[in-house]
Amino acid sequence: MKNAIRDILFFGAGFAAGVYFMHVRMQRVYDEKYRKEAEDLKAHYAEREANLDEEIEKQAKEKGYELAMGPYRTESDPEDIRKPEQAIEIIQPDDFGSEDDYETSFLSYYADGKLVFDGEETPVDETDIPKVIGEEALNHIGEFMPSTIHVRNHNYHKDYEILQVQQNFCDLHPDSDEEEE
């Protein structure tokens, strides 16, 4: 009986020593492994950041070439190159929000000619309107739906829904008129 108890105690002590040894050993191994992975990731992102400026410059040159050569491209050029005059288009209401990589935005067009993004208090600058929704969009309000027009801007990857409001912007926001003066 004493031998059995002694054997059980030796077995328990050996088991505890083995667990402790493996815990310490494996902790060192995994600490070293994670340290190397962290260094590799830091080196990868440092290299990627160093090459980022070159990649941006290259993409900007390619895009500039595509825009400049759009109307003069040859038959072998791909068909998805957008001409500058096709960057903004009026779309059907059913097409609004149908493109997955395009965000949706909502604007209000007031009777006094102010265009305002929903949720904002300041109107869009008049010089920015052609860049955002194009020159002709406001002339086509009500073409597909009453008091509404939908515009897709391929440069910004956005779909815009513009609702015509019969009130003046200054009547609804009298404090903004004072700020402009």
N, C-alpha and C positions, 0 to 999 in steps of 0.2 A: 504494500500500500504506500509506503514511504517512497519507493522508487517511482510509482505512478505519479505521485504529487510532484516529485522532483522533476520528472520528465515533462509534466504539464507546465511547470514553472519555467524550465529551460526553453520549452517550445514557445511559451508566451513571451519570454524575454528575447528570444531570437526573432520572433515575429515583429515585436515592437522595434528592435534594432534595425531590422530590414526595412520596415515602413519608414522609420526616421531617415535612414541612409538614402533610400530611394526618393523621399520627399526633398531632402537637401540637394541630392545629385540632380534630380529632374528640374528643380527650381533653377539651378545654375544653368542647365542646358537650355531651358526655355527663355531665361533672361537673356542669354547670349543670342539665341535665335531671334527674339523680338528686337534686340538692339541692332542686329545686322539688318533686319527688315526696315526698321525706322531710318537707318542711315541710307539704305538703298532708295527709300521713298524720298528722303530729303534731296539726295543727289539727282533723282529723276525730275523732281519738280524744279530744282535749280536749273537744270539743263533745259527743261521745257520753257521756263520763264525767260531764259537767255535767248531762245529761238523764237519767242513770241513776237517780238518786234519785226523780225524778218518775215515771219508768216503773214502778219497783218499787212506789211508793205507789199508782199507778193499778191495777196488777195485783192488789195486795193488797186494794184496795177491791172490785174486780170479783169476786175469789174469795170474799171475805166475803159479798158480796151473793148469790152463787150458793149458798153453803152455808146462808145464813139463809133464803133464799126457796125452797130446793129443794122442800119438801113443798107449797108454796103457789103453784107456778108455773102459768102459764096454758097453754092449748093451743098458743099460738104459740111458746112457749119451746122451744129445742132439747132433744132427749131425752137427750143425753149428760151432762147435769148430774147429778152424783152426790149422792145424799142422804147425810147424815152417817152414817146407819146402814148404808150400803152401802160404806163406805170400806175395810172389811176383810172378806174373804170366804174361806171354805174352798173349795178347788178340787180337782179330780180330779188324780191323779198325772200323767196325760198332759198336763195343762195347765201343769204346773210348767215354767217357763223358756220357754214358748211365745211370750210377748210380747217383741218385740225391745227395747222401751224400758224393760223391767223387769229389774233386776239380780236375781241369785239369791244367797241366803244360807242357811247351814245352821246349825241349832241342835241342842243336845242337852237333853232334859228328864230330869233325874235323879229317882230315887225319892224323895228328900227335898224335892222341889218346886223345885229350882234350875233355871233356864233359862240356858244358856251358849252364846254364839256359838262355833262351831268355831274353834280357833286362839287363843282367849282364855282367860285363867286366872280371870277374875272373872265371877261370874254377873250377869245383867241385873237391875237394880233392880226390885223388885216393883211399884213404882208405874209403871214404864215398860212392863211386860208388856202391859197393855191397849192402849197406843198402838202397840206393835210388832205383836202377833199377835192382839189382840182378847181379849174375855172368854171366848168359847165354844170357842176352838180346842183348848185342852188337854182339853176334855171329849169331843172327837171323835177322839182318837187311836185308830187302828186301824179307823176307819170304812171306808176304801178299801184300805189296806195294813196289814199287821200292824205294830204299834208305830211307826206313822208318820202324820203329817198334813201336808198342804200348805196354806199360807195365802198369799193375795195381799193386799198392803197397797197400796191405790191412792194413799194420801197420800204414801208414801215411794217409790212405783214399785219395789217389791221383791216377789219371791216367796220365801217361806221354806219350807224343809223341816225339820220338827222330828222328830227321832228320840227315842223313849223309851228310856232307859237304866235297867236294873234295879238298878244300884248307886247308892249315895249319893255326892253330890259331895264331901262331906267325907272319905269313905274314899279317894277317888282323889287328892284334893288336900289333904292334912292341913295343909300350911303356910298355906293360905288361911283355914282356920278360926282359926288363931292371930292372923292380921291383923285379922279382923273383931272380935275381942274387945278 
